[in-house]
Amino acid sequence: MFKFIVGILFGVVAVIFVMQNVQVIEVTFLAWSISMSRSILFILMLLIGFFLGWLVTSLKVRRRRK
């Protein structure tokens, strides 16, 4: 239950942070360049982080079962 509450609080803080950063910026990675809202970039990075955390956790659980 504690992890759930901390997760909710982290999500609320992240949403507030994103709402305060709505400027359009240019993101360059290797040969790609794209203009996007800073808040969209933050949301994408947050989702990628959640996905990678879930992936690593599920791989650890799978290895323990074997």
N, C-alpha and C positions, 0 to 999 in steps of 0.2 A: 504494500500500500504506500509506503514511503517513497519508493522509486516512481510510482505513478504520480504522486503529488509533485515531486521534484520535476518530473517530465512535463507536467502541465505548466508549472511555473516557468520552466525554461522555454516552453513554447510561447507563452504569453509575452515574456520578455523579448523573444525573437520577433514576434509579430509587431510589437511596439517599435523595436529597432528598425524593422523593415519599413514601417509606415513613415518613419522620420527621414528615410533616405530614398527619396523618389527621383533624384536627379538622373538624367540620361548621361551615361558614360560610354566610352569606347573600350571594348575588351579585345586584346590582341593575344593570340596564342599561336605560336609558330607562324604559319602563313595565313591563318584566319584572322579576320578582324570583323567585329560586329558591334553595333551600337544598341544598347539596351538600358532599361531602367536599372538603377543600382538595386532597387528592392527585388526585382526579378532575379538578378544575379545572386543576391543573398538567399532567396528562397531556393533556387536551384542548388546552391552549395549546401544548404541545410538538408535538402532531400537526398542529395548524393551522400552526405555524411551519415544520415539515418540508414540508407540502403547498405552502405559499406559496413556499418556496425552490425546490422542484422545479418549480413552475409557472413561476416567473421564469426559471430556467435553461433549461427546455424552450422557452420563447418566444424567448430569445436564440439558441439553437441553430437554431430554425426561421427566424429572420430572417437568420442568416448563410448558410443554404443557399439563400435566394432571391437 
